């Protein structure tokens, strides 16, 4: 795919199609890296970035329990056989 440079004030920019933005997970900010005259644009948000905070909130709210840990039936007692 090719894109034309466009003038934006004293700078230049590239229009990125919406489908590419969504596919790459770009949100408000992106990061640039240059490798041997190649521009790399990546999302500034890291996967699992806020998980630690979310887990701490779950513990504080008591939401960190397994939902199916105590589900048992008569089948478990009578029919299940460990081998």
PDB file of N, CA, C and O in Angstrom:
ATOM      1  N   UNK A   1       0.842  -1.170   0.000  1.00  0.00           N
ATOM      2  CA  UNK A   1       0.000   0.000   0.000  1.00  0.00           C
ATOM      3  C   UNK A   1       0.890   1.238   0.000  1.00  0.00           C
ATOM      4  O   UNK A   1       1.910   1.272   0.688  1.00  0.00           O
ATOM      5  N   UNK A   2       0.518   2.223  -0.748  1.00  0.00           N
ATOM      6  CA  UNK A   2       1.240   3.490  -0.773  1.00  0.00           C
ATOM      7  C   UNK A   2       0.379   4.574  -0.149  1.00  0.00           C
ATOM      8  O   UNK A   2      -0.850   4.507  -0.174  1.00  0.00           O
ATOM      9  N   UNK A   3       1.049   5.578   0.411  1.00  0.00           N
ATOM     10  CA  UNK A   3       0.364   6.740   0.970  1.00  0.00           C
ATOM     11  C   UNK A   3       1.177   7.977   0.625  1.00  0.00           C
ATOM     12  O   UNK A   3       2.408   7.936   0.601  1.00  0.00           O
ATOM     13  N   UNK A   4       0.485   9.071   0.360  1.00  0.00           N
ATOM     14  CA  UNK A   4       1.156  10.329   0.032  1.00  0.00           C
ATOM     15  C   UNK A   4       1.405  11.127   1.304  1.00  0.00           C
ATOM     16  O   UNK A   4       0.589  11.103   2.226  1.00  0.00           O
ATOM     17  N   UNK A   5       2.519  11.827   1.355  1.00  0.00           N
ATOM     18  CA  UNK A   5       2.783  12.758   2.447  1.00  0.00           C
ATOM     19  C   UNK A   5       1.900  13.986   2.237  1.00  0.00           C
ATOM     20  O   UNK A   5       1.785  14.484   1.118  1.00  0.00           O
ATOM     21  N   UNK A   6       1.283  14.471   3.301  1.00  0.00           N
ATOM     22  CA  UNK A   6       0.442  15.658   3.212  1.00  0.00           C
ATOM     23  C   UNK A   6       0.981  16.727   4.150  1.00  0.00           C
ATOM     24  O   UNK A   6       1.559  16.425   5.193  1.00  0.00           O
ATOM     25  N   UNK A   7       0.784  17.968   3.767  1.00  0.00           N
ATOM     26  CA  UNK A   7       1.279  19.084   4.561  1.00  0.00           C
ATOM     27  C   UNK A   7       0.331  19.327   5.726  1.00  0.00           C
ATOM     28  O   UNK A   7      -0.881  19.437   5.546  1.00  0.00           O
ATOM     29  N   UNK A   8       0.904  19.408   6.928  1.00  0.00           N
ATOM     30  CA  UNK A   8       0.154  19.710   8.151  1.00  0.00           C
ATOM     31  C   UNK A   8       0.936  20.801   8.873  1.00  0.00           C
ATOM     32  O   UNK A   8       1.879  20.507   9.607  1.00  0.00           O
ATOM     33  N   UNK A   9       0.554  22.046   8.670  1.00  0.00           N
ATOM     34  CA  UNK A   9       1.299  23.169   9.233  1.00  0.00           C
ATOM     35  C   UNK A   9       2.707  23.190   8.660  1.00  0.00           C
ATOM     36  O   UNK A   9       2.881  23.170   7.442  1.00  0.00           O
ATOM     37  N   UNK A  10       3.719  23.230   9.534  1.00  0.00           N
ATOM     38  CA  UNK A  10       5.110  23.205   9.092  1.00  0.00           C
ATOM     39  C   UNK A  10       5.648  21.780   8.964  1.00  0.00           C
ATOM     40  O   UNK A  10       6.817  21.586   8.632  1.00  0.00           O
ATOM     41  N   UNK A  11       4.802  20.786   9.225  1.00  0.00           N
ATOM     42  CA  UNK A  11       5.217  19.379   9.178  1.00  0.00           C
ATOM     43  C   UNK A  11       4.539  18.673   8.020  1.00  0.00           C
ATOM     44  O   UNK A  11       3.821  19.284   7.228  1.00  0.00           O
ATOM     45  N   UNK A  12       4.779  17.391   7.940  1.00  0.00           N
ATOM     46  CA  UNK A  12       4.090  16.544   6.975  1.00  0.00           C
ATOM     47  C   UNK A  12       3.539  15.336   7.708  1.00  0.00           C
ATOM     48  O   UNK A  12       4.045  14.956   8.764  1.00  0.00           O
ATOM     49  N   UNK A  13       2.504  14.734   7.147  1.00  0.00           N
ATOM     50  CA  UNK A  13       1.890  13.586   7.784  1.00  0.00           C
ATOM     51  C   UNK A  13       1.472  12.550   6.763  1.00  0.00           C
ATOM     52  O   UNK A  13       1.565  12.762   5.554  1.00  0.00           O
ATOM     53  N   UNK A  14       1.010  11.431   7.277  1.00  0.00           N
ATOM     54  CA  UNK A  14       0.514  10.339   6.451  1.00  0.00           C
ATOM     55  C   UNK A  14      -0.869   9.985   6.966  1.00  0.00           C
ATOM     56  O   UNK A  14      -1.055   9.829   8.173  1.00  0.00           O
ATOM     57  N   UNK A  15      -1.837   9.857   6.079  1.00  0.00           N
ATOM     58  CA  UNK A  15      -3.169   9.413   6.475  1.00  0.00           C
ATOM     59  C   UNK A  15      -3.161   7.893   6.534  1.00  0.00           C
ATOM     60  O   UNK A  15      -2.769   7.219   5.582  1.00  0.00           O
ATOM     61  N   UNK A  16      -3.600   7.372   7.665  1.00  0.00           N
ATOM     62  CA  UNK A  16      -3.659   5.923   7.858  1.00  0.00           C
ATOM     63  C   UNK A  16      -5.122   5.513   7.784  1.00  0.00           C
ATOM     64  O   UNK A  16      -5.950   6.049   8.521  1.00  0.00           O
ATOM     65  N   UNK A  17      -5.456   4.568   6.903  1.00  0.00           N
ATOM     66  CA  UNK A  17      -6.862   4.145   6.798  1.00  0.00           C
ATOM     67  C   UNK A  17      -7.396   3.586   8.114  1.00  0.00           C
ATOM     68  O   UNK A  17      -6.661   2.967   8.883  1.00  0.00           O
ATOM     69  N   UNK A  18      -8.676   3.811   8.359  1.00  0.00           N
ATOM     70  CA  UNK A  18      -9.335   3.387   9.592  1.00  0.00           C
ATOM     71  C   UNK A  18      -9.154   1.890   9.846  1.00  0.00           C
ATOM     72  O   UNK A  18      -8.923   1.484  10.985  1.00  0.00           O
ATOM     73  N   UNK A  19      -9.256   1.072   8.809  1.00  0.00           N
ATOM     74  CA  UNK A  19      -9.124  -0.383   8.984  1.00  0.00           C
ATOM     75  C   UNK A  19      -7.748  -0.751   9.540  1.00  0.00           C
ATOM     76  O   UNK A  19      -7.638  -1.665  10.357  1.00  0.00           O
ATOM     77  N   UNK A  20      -6.712  -0.058   9.111  1.00  0.00           N
ATOM     78  CA  UNK A  20      -5.356  -0.332   9.604  1.00  0.00           C
ATOM     79  C   UNK A  20      -5.234   0.121  11.060  1.00  0.00           C
ATOM     80  O   UNK A  20      -4.633  -0.571  11.882  1.00  0.00           O
ATOM     81  N   UNK A  21      -5.797   1.269  11.368  1.00  0.00           N
ATOM     82  CA  UNK A  21      -5.761   1.777  12.740  1.00  0.00           C
ATOM     83  C   UNK A  21      -6.430   0.786  13.685  1.00  0.00           C
ATOM     84  O   UNK A  21      -5.895   0.478  14.750  1.00  0.00           O
ATOM     85  N   UNK A  22      -7.598   0.288  13.294  1.00  0.00           N
ATOM     86  CA  UNK A  22      -8.312  -0.670  14.138  1.00  0.00           C
ATOM     87  C   UNK A  22      -7.552  -1.992  14.241  1.00  0.00           C
ATOM     88  O   UNK A  22      -7.442  -2.562  15.326  1.00  0.00           O
ATOM     89  N   UNK A  23      -7.033  -2.476  13.128  1.00  0.00           N
ATOM     90  CA  UNK A  23      -6.311  -3.748  13.123  1.00  0.00           C
ATOM     91  C   UNK A  23      -5.067  -3.692  14.021  1.00  0.00           C
ATOM     92  O   UNK A  23      -4.746  -4.670  14.697  1.00  0.00           O
ATOM     93  N   UNK A  24      -4.376  -2.564  14.028  1.00  0.00           N
ATOM     94  CA  UNK A  24      -3.148  -2.412  14.817  1.00  0.00           C
ATOM     95  C   UNK A  24      -3.431  -2.036  16.269  1.00  0.00           C
ATOM     96  O   UNK A  24      -2.517  -2.035  17.094  1.00  0.00           O
ATOM     97  N   UNK A  25      -4.677  -1.719  16.591  1.00  0.00           N
ATOM     98  CA  UNK A  25      -5.012  -1.353  17.963  1.00  0.00           C
ATOM     99  C   UNK A  25      -4.550   0.042  18.341  1.00  0.00           C
ATOM    100  O   UNK A  25      -4.349   0.331  19.520  1.00  0.00           O
ATOM    101  N   UNK A  26      -4.380   0.917  17.343  1.00  0.00           N
ATOM    102  CA  UNK A  26      -3.961   2.280  17.648  1.00  0.00           C
ATOM    103  C   UNK A  26      -5.108   3.007  18.330  1.00  0.00           C
ATOM    104  O   UNK A  26      -6.264   2.892  17.924  1.00  0.00           O
ATOM    105  N   UNK A  27      -4.769   3.760  19.379  1.00  0.00           N
ATOM    106  CA  UNK A  27      -5.770   4.552  20.060  1.00  0.00           C
ATOM    107  C   UNK A  27      -5.371   6.019  19.969  1.00  0.00           C
ATOM    108  O   UNK A  27      -5.267   6.561  18.869  1.00  0.00           O
ATOM    109  N   UNK A  28      -5.147   6.661  21.094  1.00  0.00           N
ATOM    110  CA  UNK A  28      -4.836   8.088  21.073  1.00  0.00           C
ATOM    111  C   UNK A  28      -3.384   8.365  20.693  1.00  0.00           C
ATOM    112  O   UNK A  28      -3.111   9.286  19.924  1.00  0.00           O
ATOM    113  N   UNK A  29      -2.455   7.579  21.224  1.00  0.00           N
ATOM    114  CA  UNK A  29      -1.031   7.810  20.995  1.00  0.00           C
ATOM    115  C   UNK A  29      -0.388   6.599  20.321  1.00  0.00           C
ATOM    116  O   UNK A  29      -0.830   5.464  20.498  1.00  0.00           O
ATOM    117  N   UNK A  30       0.649   6.861  19.554  1.00  0.00           N
ATOM    118  CA  UNK A  30       1.459   5.804  18.946  1.00  0.00           C
ATOM    119  C   UNK A  30       2.931   6.113  19.210  1.00  0.00           C
ATOM    120  O   UNK A  30       3.282   7.238  19.568  1.00  0.00           O
ATOM    121  N   UNK A  31       3.780   5.119  19.033  1.00  0.00           N
ATOM    122  CA  UNK A  31       5.218   5.301  19.188  1.00  0.00           C
ATOM    123  C   UNK A  31       5.891   5.102  17.838  1.00  0.00           C
ATOM    124  O   UNK A  31       5.466   4.265  17.041  1.00  0.00           O
ATOM    125  N   UNK A  32       6.933   5.868  17.587  1.00  0.00           N
ATOM    126  CA  UNK A  32       7.732   5.744  16.370  1.00  0.00           C
ATOM    127  C   UNK A  32       9.094   5.172  16.714  1.00  0.00           C
ATOM    128  O   UNK A  32       9.678   5.496  17.749  1.00  0.00           O
ATOM    129  N   UNK A  33       9.589   4.324  15.839  1.00  0.00           N
ATOM    130  CA  UNK A  33      10.965   3.841  15.908  1.00  0.00           C
ATOM    131  C   UNK A  33      11.532   3.886  14.500  1.00  0.00           C
ATOM    132  O   UNK A  33      10.810   3.674  13.526  1.00  0.00           O
ATOM    133  N   UNK A  34      12.808   4.157  14.395  1.00  0.00           N
ATOM    134  CA  UNK A  34      13.473   4.167  13.099  1.00  0.00           C
ATOM    135  C   UNK A  34      14.545   3.096  13.102  1.00  0.00           C
ATOM    136  O   UNK A  34      15.411   3.072  13.977  1.00  0.00           O
ATOM    137  N   UNK A  35      14.483   2.211  12.119  1.00  0.00           N
ATOM    138  CA  UNK A  35      15.460   1.129  11.950  1.00  0.00           C
ATOM    139  C   UNK A  35      15.968   1.169  10.514  1.00  0.00           C
ATOM    140  O   UNK A  35      15.236   0.829   9.584  1.00  0.00           O
ATOM    141  N   UNK A  36      17.207   1.578  10.333  1.00  0.00           N
ATOM    142  CA  UNK A  36      17.836   1.604   9.001  1.00  0.00           C
ATOM    143  C   UNK A  36      16.927   2.253   7.951  1.00  0.00           C
ATOM    144  O   UNK A  36      16.609   1.636   6.934  1.00  0.00           O
ATOM    145  N   UNK A  37      16.518   3.483   8.200  1.00  0.00           N
ATOM    146  CA  UNK A  37      15.681   4.279   7.310  1.00  0.00           C
ATOM    147  C   UNK A  37      14.281   3.703   7.119  1.00  0.00           C
ATOM    148  O   UNK A  37      13.610   4.022   6.138  1.00  0.00           O
ATOM    149  N   UNK A  38      13.841   2.866   8.037  1.00  0.00           N
ATOM    150  CA  UNK A  38      12.484   2.325   8.012  1.00  0.00           C
ATOM    151  C   UNK A  38      11.749   2.837   9.244  1.00  0.00           C
ATOM    152  O   UNK A  38      12.241   2.715  10.365  1.00  0.00           O
ATOM    153  N   UNK A  39      10.572   3.408   9.030  1.00  0.00           N
ATOM    154  CA  UNK A  39       9.763   3.927  10.125  1.00  0.00           C
ATOM    155  C   UNK A  39       8.821   2.829  10.618  1.00  0.00           C
ATOM    156  O   UNK A  39       8.087   2.229   9.833  1.00  0.00           O
ATOM    157  N   UNK A  40       8.850   2.578  11.919  1.00  0.00           N
ATOM    158  CA  UNK A  40       7.952   1.607  12.547  1.00  0.00           C
ATOM    159  C   UNK A  40       7.003   2.390  13.445  1.00  0.00           C
ATOM    160  O   UNK A  40       7.442   3.155  14.304  1.00  0.00           O
ATOM    161  N   UNK A  41       5.711   2.200  13.246  1.00  0.00           N
ATOM    162  CA  UNK A  41       4.688   2.853  14.062  1.00  0.00           C
ATOM    163  C   UNK A  41       4.001   1.755  14.854  1.00  0.00           C
ATOM    164  O   UNK A  41       3.516   0.783  14.277  1.00  0.00           O
ATOM    165  N   UNK A  42       3.956   1.905  16.184  1.00  0.00           N
ATOM    166  CA  UNK A  42       3.297   0.884  17.000  1.00  0.00           C
ATOM    167  C   UNK A  42       2.446   1.551  18.072  1.00  0.00           C
ATOM    168  O   UNK A  42       2.663   2.707  18.437  1.00  0.00           O
ATOM    169  N   UNK A  43       1.493   0.809  18.557  1.00  0.00           N
ATOM    170  CA  UNK A  43       0.622   1.299  19.613  1.00  0.00           C
ATOM    171  C   UNK A  43       1.451   1.580  20.857  1.00  0.00           C
ATOM    172  O   UNK A  43       2.349   0.808  21.194  1.00  0.00           O
ATOM    173  N   UNK A  44       1.159   2.665  21.529  1.00  0.00           N
ATOM    174  CA  UNK A  44       1.905   2.975  22.752  1.00  0.00           C
ATOM    175  C   UNK A  44       1.360   2.191  23.938  1.00  0.00           C
ATOM    176  O   UNK A  44       2.016   2.102  24.976  1.00  0.00           O
ATOM    177  N   UNK A  45       0.172   1.626  23.793  1.00  0.00           N
ATOM    178  CA  UNK A  45      -0.393   0.815  24.874  1.00  0.00           C
ATOM    179  C   UNK A  45       0.162  -0.596  24.773  1.00  0.00           C
ATOM    180  O   UNK A  45       0.135  -1.220  23.712  1.00  0.00           O
ATOM    181  N   UNK A  46       0.659  -1.078  25.882  1.00  0.00           N
ATOM    182  CA  UNK A  46       1.243  -2.414  25.936  1.00  0.00           C
ATOM    183  C   UNK A  46       0.166  -3.425  26.313  1.00  0.00           C
ATOM    184  O   UNK A  46      -0.696  -3.123  27.139  1.00  0.00           O
ATOM    185  N   UNK A  47       0.198  -4.623  25.721  1.00  0.00           N
ATOM    186  CA  UNK A  47      -0.753  -5.651  26.132  1.00  0.00           C
ATOM    187  C   UNK A  47      -0.600  -5.937  27.625  1.00  0.00           C
ATOM    188  O   UNK A  47       0.516  -5.980  28.143  1.00  0.00           O
ATOM    189  N   UNK A  48      -1.699  -6.128  28.296  1.00  0.00           N
ATOM    190  CA  UNK A  48      -1.721  -6.439  29.731  1.00  0.00           C
ATOM    191  C   UNK A  48      -1.138  -5.306  30.576  1.00  0.00           C
ATOM    192  O   UNK A  48      -0.737  -5.530  31.718  1.00  0.00           O
ATOM    193  N   UNK A  49      -1.088  -4.096  30.023  1.00  0.00           N
ATOM    194  CA  UNK A  49      -0.470  -2.952  30.693  1.00  0.00           C
ATOM    195  C   UNK A  49      -1.107  -2.661  32.051  1.00  0.00           C
ATOM    196  O   UNK A  49      -0.391  -2.380  33.012  1.00  0.00           O
ATOM    197  N   UNK A  50      -2.412  -2.721  32.149  1.00  0.00           N
ATOM    198  CA  UNK A  50      -3.097  -2.339  33.389  1.00  0.00           C
ATOM    199  C   UNK A  50      -3.582  -3.531  34.196  1.00  0.00           C
ATOM    200  O   UNK A  50      -4.391  -3.361  35.107  1.00  0.00           O
ATOM    201  N   UNK A  51      -3.113  -4.723  33.888  1.00  0.00           N
ATOM    202  CA  UNK A  51      -3.599  -5.917  34.570  1.00  0.00           C
ATOM    203  C   UNK A  51      -3.281  -5.900  36.062  1.00  0.00           C
ATOM    204  O   UNK A  51      -4.128  -6.285  36.868  1.00  0.00           O
ATOM    205  N   UNK A  52      -2.098  -5.469  36.443  1.00  0.00           N
ATOM    206  CA  UNK A  52      -1.716  -5.488  37.855  1.00  0.00           C
ATOM    207  C   UNK A  52      -2.682  -4.652  38.693  1.00  0.00           C
ATOM    208  O   UNK A  52      -3.116  -5.083  39.761  1.00  0.00           O
ATOM    209  N   UNK A  53      -3.013  -3.474  38.214  1.00  0.00           N
ATOM    210  CA  UNK A  53      -3.957  -2.613  38.913  1.00  0.00           C
ATOM    211  C   UNK A  53      -5.330  -3.266  38.978  1.00  0.00           C
ATOM    212  O   UNK A  53      -5.995  -3.227  40.013  1.00  0.00           O
ATOM    213  N   UNK A  54      -5.757  -3.871  37.863  1.00  0.00           N
ATOM    214  CA  UNK A  54      -7.068  -4.529  37.835  1.00  0.00           C
ATOM    215  C   UNK A  54      -7.116  -5.703  38.812  1.00  0.00           C
ATOM    216  O   UNK A  54      -8.124  -5.892  39.494  1.00  0.00           O
ATOM    217  N   UNK A  55      -6.048  -6.490  38.890  1.00  0.00           N
ATOM    218  CA  UNK A  55      -6.016  -7.622  39.819  1.00  0.00           C
ATOM    219  C   UNK A  55      -6.076  -7.138  41.270  1.00  0.00           C
ATOM    220  O   UNK A  55      -6.758  -7.742  42.098  1.00  0.00           O
ATOM    221  N   UNK A  56      -5.367  -6.054  41.579  1.00  0.00           N
ATOM    222  CA  UNK A  56      -5.407  -5.518  42.943  1.00  0.00           C
ATOM    223  C   UNK A  56      -6.821  -5.062  43.306  1.00  0.00           C
ATOM    224  O   UNK A  56      -7.283  -5.270  44.428  1.00  0.00           O
ATOM    225  N   UNK A  57      -7.500  -4.438  42.339  1.00  0.00           N
ATOM    226  CA  UNK A  57      -8.876  -3.999  42.581  1.00  0.00           C
ATOM    227  C   UNK A  57      -9.797  -5.202  42.782  1.00  0.00           C
ATOM    228  O   UNK A  57     -10.703  -5.157  43.614  1.00  0.00           O
ATOM    229  N   UNK A  58      -9.569  -6.279  42.020  1.00  0.00           N
ATOM    230  CA  UNK A  58     -10.380  -7.485  42.183  1.00  0.00           C
ATOM    231  C   UNK A  58     -10.235  -8.054  43.592  1.00  0.00           C
ATOM    232  O   UNK A  58     -11.223  -8.446  44.214  1.00  0.00           O
ATOM    233  N   UNK A  59      -8.995  -8.098  44.094  1.00  0.00           N
ATOM    234  CA  UNK A  59      -8.763  -8.616  45.451  1.00  0.00           C
ATOM    235  C   UNK A  59      -9.476  -7.737  46.475  1.00  0.00           C
ATOM    236  O   UNK A  59     -10.130  -8.246  47.384  1.00  0.00           O
ATOM    237  N   UNK A  60      -9.351  -6.425  46.330  1.00  0.00           N
ATOM    238  CA  UNK A  60      -9.986  -5.502  47.265  1.00  0.00           C
ATOM    239  C   UNK A  60     -11.502  -5.643  47.264  1.00  0.00           C
ATOM    240  O   UNK A  60     -12.146  -5.490  48.302  1.00  0.00           O
ATOM    241  N   UNK A  61     -12.078  -5.938  46.082  1.00  0.00           N
ATOM    242  CA  UNK A  61     -13.534  -6.067  45.952  1.00  0.00           C
ATOM    243  C   UNK A  61     -14.029  -7.491  46.191  1.00  0.00           C
ATOM    244  O   UNK A  61     -15.235  -7.739  46.163  1.00  0.00           O
ATOM    245  N   UNK A  62     -13.112  -8.426  46.425  1.00  0.00           N
ATOM    246  CA  UNK A  62     -13.507  -9.816  46.622  1.00  0.00           C
ATOM    247  C   UNK A  62     -13.953 -10.506  45.351  1.00  0.00           C
ATOM    248  O   UNK A  62     -14.685 -11.494  45.412  1.00  0.00           O
ATOM    249  N   UNK A  63     -13.527 -10.004  44.192  1.00  0.00           N
ATOM    250  CA  UNK A  63     -13.930 -10.559  42.903  1.00  0.00           C
ATOM    251  C   UNK A  63     -12.922 -11.549  42.341  1.00  0.00           C
ATOM    252  O   UNK A  63     -12.993 -11.877  41.156  1.00  0.00           O
ATOM    253  N   UNK A  64     -11.996 -12.032  43.140  1.00  0.00           N
ATOM    254  CA  UNK A  64     -10.932 -12.888  42.631  1.00  0.00           C
ATOM    255  C   UNK A  64     -11.162 -14.359  42.973  1.00  0.00           C
ATOM    256  O   UNK A  64     -10.205 -15.123  43.099  1.00  0.00           O
ATOM    257  N   UNK A  65     -12.406 -14.752  43.121  1.00  0.00           N
ATOM    258  CA  UNK A  65     -12.737 -16.134  43.455  1.00  0.00           C
ATOM    259  C   UNK A  65     -13.069 -16.910  42.180  1.00  0.00           C
ATOM    260  O   UNK A  65     -13.604 -16.347  41.225  1.00  0.00           O
ATOM    261  N   UNK A  66     -12.747 -18.214  42.175  1.00  0.00           N
ATOM    262  CA  UNK A  66     -13.133 -19.060  41.057  1.00  0.00           C
ATOM    263  C   UNK A  66     -14.646 -19.219  41.064  1.00  0.00           C
ATOM    264  O   UNK A  66     -15.252 -19.437  42.114  1.00  0.00           O
ATOM    265  N   UNK A  67     -15.239 -19.111  39.911  1.00  0.00           N
ATOM    266  CA  UNK A  67     -16.691 -19.166  39.844  1.00  0.00           C
ATOM    267  C   UNK A  67     -17.229 -20.597  39.873  1.00  0.00           C
ATOM    268  O   UNK A  67     -18.379 -20.807  40.257  1.00  0.00           O
ATOM    269  N   UNK A  68     -16.431 -21.573  39.481  1.00  0.00           N
ATOM    270  CA  UNK A  68     -16.930 -22.938  39.401  1.00  0.00           C
ATOM    271  C   UNK A  68     -16.188 -23.895  40.332  1.00  0.00           C
ATOM    272  O   UNK A  68     -16.201 -25.103  40.096  1.00  0.00           O
ATOM    273  N   UNK A  69     -15.559 -23.402  41.356  1.00  0.00           N
ATOM    274  CA  UNK A  69     -14.731 -24.256  42.202  1.00  0.00           C
ATOM    275  C   UNK A  69     -15.542 -25.249  43.029  1.00  0.00           C
ATOM    276  O   UNK A  69     -15.030 -26.321  43.352  1.00  0.00           O
ATOM    277  N   UNK A  70     -16.781 -24.935  43.381  1.00  0.00           N
ATOM    278  CA  UNK A  70     -17.571 -25.805  44.258  1.00  0.00           C
ATOM    279  C   UNK A  70     -18.750 -26.453  43.544  1.00  0.00           C
ATOM    280  O   UNK A  70     -19.640 -26.976  44.214  1.00  0.00           O
ATOM    281  N   UNK A  71     -18.795 -26.441  42.243  1.00  0.00           N
ATOM    282  CA  UNK A  71     -19.907 -27.063  41.524  1.00  0.00           C
ATOM    283  C   UNK A  71     -19.655 -28.562  41.454  1.00  0.00           C
ATOM    284  O   UNK A  71     -18.682 -29.015  40.851  1.00  0.00           O
ATOM    285  N   UNK A  72     -20.528 -29.306  42.066  1.00  0.00           N
ATOM    286  CA  UNK A  72     -20.410 -30.766  42.077  1.00  0.00           C
ATOM    287  C   UNK A  72     -21.800 -31.354  41.859  1.00  0.00           C
ATOM    288  O   UNK A  72     -22.813 -30.705  42.118  1.00  0.00           O
ATOM    289  N   UNK A  73     -21.826 -32.587  41.382  1.00  0.00           N
ATOM    290  CA  UNK A  73     -23.100 -33.280  41.208  1.00  0.00           C
ATOM    291  C   UNK A  73     -22.943 -34.717  41.687  1.00  0.00           C
ATOM    292  O   UNK A  73     -21.848 -35.148  42.047  1.00  0.00           O
ATOM    293  N   UNK A  74     -24.045 -35.446  41.685  1.00  0.00           N
ATOM    294  CA  UNK A  74     -23.977 -36.852  42.085  1.00  0.00           C
ATOM    295  C   UNK A  74     -23.108 -37.648  41.118  1.00  0.00           C
ATOM    296  O   UNK A  74     -22.508 -38.653  41.501  1.00  0.00           O
ATOM    297  N   UNK A  75     -23.039 -37.204  39.873  1.00  0.00           N
ATOM    298  CA  UNK A  75     -22.184 -37.872  38.889  1.00  0.00           C
ATOM    299  C   UNK A  75     -20.725 -37.833  39.341  1.00  0.00           C
ATOM    300  O   UNK A  75     -19.999 -38.815  39.189  1.00  0.00           O
ATOM    301  N   UNK A  76     -20.299 -36.703  39.896  1.00  0.00           N
ATOM    302  CA  UNK A  76     -18.922 -36.592  40.380  1.00  0.00           C
ATOM    303  C   UNK A  76     -18.614 -37.646  41.438  1.00  0.00           C
ATOM    304  O   UNK A  76     -17.515 -38.198  41.477  1.00  0.00           O
ATOM    305  N   UNK A  77     -19.587 -37.917  42.287  1.00  0.00           N
ATOM    306  CA  UNK A  77     -19.378 -38.866  43.382  1.00  0.00           C
ATOM    307  C   UNK A  77     -19.503 -40.326  42.919  1.00  0.00           C
ATOM    308  O   UNK A  77     -18.706 -41.174  43.321  1.00  0.00           O
ATOM    309  N   UNK A  78     -20.491 -40.615  42.085  1.00  0.00           N
ATOM    310  CA  UNK A  78     -20.794 -42.003  41.735  1.00  0.00           C
ATOM    311  C   UNK A  78     -20.134 -42.496  40.453  1.00  0.00           C
ATOM    312  O   UNK A  78     -19.708 -43.649  40.388  1.00  0.00           O
ATOM    313  N   UNK A  79     -20.041 -41.653  39.442  1.00  0.00           N
ATOM    314  CA  UNK A  79     -19.617 -42.107  38.116  1.00  0.00           C
ATOM    315  C   UNK A  79     -18.166 -41.801  37.772  1.00  0.00           C
ATOM    316  O   UNK A  79     -17.546 -42.539  37.007  1.00  0.00           O
ATOM    317  N   UNK A  80     -17.625 -40.742  38.317  1.00  0.00           N
ATOM    318  CA  UNK A  80     -16.266 -40.324  37.937  1.00  0.00           C
ATOM    319  C   UNK A  80     -15.240 -41.295  38.476  1.00  0.00           C
ATOM    320  O   UNK A  80     -15.306 -41.703  39.635  1.00  0.00           O
ATOM    321  N   UNK A  81     -14.298 -41.661  37.638  1.00  0.00           N
ATOM    322  CA  UNK A  81     -13.268 -42.598  38.052  1.00  0.00           C
ATOM    323  C   UNK A  81     -11.897 -42.070  37.638  1.00  0.00           C
ATOM    324  O   UNK A  81     -11.647 -41.858  36.452  1.00  0.00           O
ATOM    325  N   UNK A  82     -11.017 -41.861  38.598  1.00  0.00           N
ATOM    326  CA  UNK A  82      -9.655 -41.415  38.309  1.00  0.00           C
ATOM    327  C   UNK A  82      -8.822 -42.609  37.872  1.00  0.00           C
ATOM    328  O   UNK A  82      -8.883 -43.675  38.485  1.00  0.00           O
ATOM    329  N   UNK A  83      -8.054 -42.433  36.825  1.00  0.00           N
ATOM    330  CA  UNK A  83      -7.181 -43.526  36.346  1.00  0.00           C
ATOM    331  C   UNK A  83      -5.751 -43.088  36.350  1.00  0.00           C
ATOM    332  O   UNK A  83      -4.867 -43.861  35.983  1.00  0.00           O
TER     333      UNK A  83
END
